[in-house]
Amino acid sequence: MNVIDNTQAQGSSSTLQPVEEVPLALEEYIRYGRQMIMPGFGLPAQLKLKNAKVAVVGAGGLGCPTLQYLASMGVGTIGIFDHDEVSLSNLHRQILHTTDRVGMNKAESACMTLSANNPSVTLIPNPVPITPSTALSLLKPYSILVDCTDRPLTRYLLSDASVRLDIPLVSGAAISSAGQWAVYGGTTVIGKRRACYRCVWPSVLPGSGGKCEEEGVWAVVTGLVGTGMAGEVIKLIINKEDLEPLLHLHHLCSNPLIRTIRMKGPSPKCIACGPNATITDDLDVYGYESFCSGAMGPDVDDESGLVDGAEGDRINVKELAVLLDRKDPSTNISLIDTRPPVEFGICSLPGSINIPLPTILKDPSSLPPSQDIVFLCRRGNDSQIAAESLRRIKQDAGIKVRDVKGGLRAWSRDIDPKFPVY
């Protein structure tokens, strides 16, 4: 057994040099140890994360996984921008929020979860919308911008802001079972300028304004895309980003699961970052609403489902309830539910038949013969379109064609509270 001479030990201790102040808290060495020991990472990369300032716009399906990994890996300052509130329908994919926070602002809810996981990072909740008049001032303190929104208008606004601020933009999208993400704008580690979002997507793609509420989404898709976006942010911060800008395409049912393609370079014709750019720091001048109107679709009233103010021959759910009353002699109607079959299988009114809107629009004359047709859908939008398409070809046939304001949501709200809302 080795015995250490006490006098020798005391003598040796007097020769020790004072330890220099460590750049991280001792708790942080333990917290981040598993990533710091990675080759090419180490303490320098961790300090870069600690000193980074990242703005994440959107604390929803994409924002939650993005934020979770940025905060847990130690990104020092994170600004979270979201003016929306948590709803029950968010929780299957927006993993930072909880049931007891329904009705709370999403930015503030996200901060609660993130700070509980890692109190060493600085989180700045911003429960306000980003608009053309406020974008530059709100985002100026940050060196990387992350777009986790789902509106074309906001995507182009954030891209323009990143160009004006000369910072990279990490942008992603997810809907149904597919998604994508990429880095736009700014310059690479070797000084090569990246294409901005407008360079790659100079016009709004038809249908790109679709929302999860209408088209559905797999929760794991938002999780995978958001995690990929967080990875791009981390690579930017520690100077490990791809030398050639890449677009990552994901489809849950594809093989391989993720496909990567090389993106084109900056466009000399780009109105945001090109040599003859017309978009300036005064973003209020640019008409984002009109530019994106084709993808955003008509303005639908949540109460009535009214499209563009066209009233037509419509009934409310109370009138429908009277028509469906078995004691009423006028119940000889054809109630046609225009939702997709998968939605009709979730819930439906007794006696209704399912004919999806695309089938109706393809051939309205093929509908079952009836002198009194009532169209119904989820919110009162598709049913109104179906009714109008049938009226155009049956104007003189003596057929009564109506649709239901507010659809099944209004039925649940005003007639039967036990009817499922999804």
Buried (B, 14 or more C-beta within 10 A) or exposed (E): EEEEEEEEEEEEEEEEEEEEEEEBEEEBBEBBEEBBEEEEBEEEBBBBBBEBBBBBBBBBBBBBBBBBBBBBBBBBBBBBBBEBBBEEEBBEBBBBBBEEBBEBBBBBBBBBBBBEEBEBBEBBBBBEBBBBEBBBEBBEEBBBBBBBBBBBBBBBBBBBBBBBBEBBBBBBBBBBBBBBBBBBBBEBEEEEBBBBBBBBBEEBEEEBBBEBEBEBBBBEBBBBBBBBBBBBBBBBBBEEBBEEBBBBBBBBEEEEEBEEEEBEBBBEEBBBBBEEBEBEEEBEEBEBEEBBBBBBBEEBBEEBBBBEEEEEEBBBBEBBBEBBEEEEEEBEBBBBBBBBEEBBEEBBBEEBEBBBBEBBBEEBEEBEEBEBBBBBBBBBBBBBBBBBBBBEEBEEEEBEBBBBBBBBBBBBBEBEEEBEEE
